[in-house]
Amino acid sequence: MLNEAIKAFRCEELRELMHNEGEDIELVDIRRAADFCEGFIPGSVFLGLTGQFKEYASALLHPRRQIILVAPEGELESGVALLSE
């Protein structure tokens, strides 16, 4: 069931989604801090997968909003698993 909730977006699709539904979306960037800074996406929040990820996520993210993760290849499942705990 979790895999059904995972969808990849092209940049244009994400841009359109943020434009149309931005207030109902939490854009969470789980890339390395340097990658987040270098390729910052307006409206995104950085949450590193290490340390207190779950604590920060529960404090910063609205529980009723759709969450979109920006993740490097191979890290998406880790972010989804941590958010679903």
N, C-alpha and C positions, 0 to 999 in steps of 0.2 A: 504494500500500500504506500509506503514512503517513496518508492521509486516513481509511482504515479504522480506524486506531487512535485517531482524535480523536472524542470524544463529549462532548456538553454535558450537564451535570447541573443539575437544579433544586436549590435549597437543601436541601429535605427529603431528596432522594436522596443528596446529599453527606453530610448529617448521619448518615443511616442507614448509609452505606458506611463512614464513619469510626468509627461505633460498633461495627460488626460486624467490620471488617477493618483497623482503624486501625494495628495493629502491622506490617502488610504494605504500608502505603501511605506514600509521601512526598508530602505536600501542599506544593507549591511555588508561592508567590505572586510573580508577575512584574509586578504592577501598580506604579504609581509609589509611592515610599516613603511619601508623605503618604496615599495611598489605603490602603496596607497598614496604617499606624498607625490611621487612622480606622475602617477596617472589618476589624480584625484577626480572623482565623479561628483559633480555638484549634487547636494542633497544626501550624500552617503555618510555613514557613520563607520568609523574604524573600530573593529573588535578583533584583536589578535586571538588566535586559537589557544595560545598558551596562557598560563596564569589564571586569572579569575574570570574567564570568559562567561561562564554561566551567571555569575553574580552581576557583572556589568550588563549582560544581555537582559536580565530580569529588571534591572534598574532603569535601563535606557529605552527599551522597546515597548511599544504599546501592544498589549495582548490581543487586541481585536484587529490589528492591521496585518495586511499581507506582508510577509517578509521575503525579500529578494536578496539572495547572497551573491556577492561578487567574489569569486574564488579562483585561485590558480588551479590548473589541471591537477586532478588527483586529491584535492583538498575539500571539495564540495561535500562529499559524504560525511567527512569529519565534522564540518560545521553544522550540517543538518542533524546529525546524531546528537551533538551537544545541545542544540536548540530544542530538540524534542524530549530531552530529559526532564 
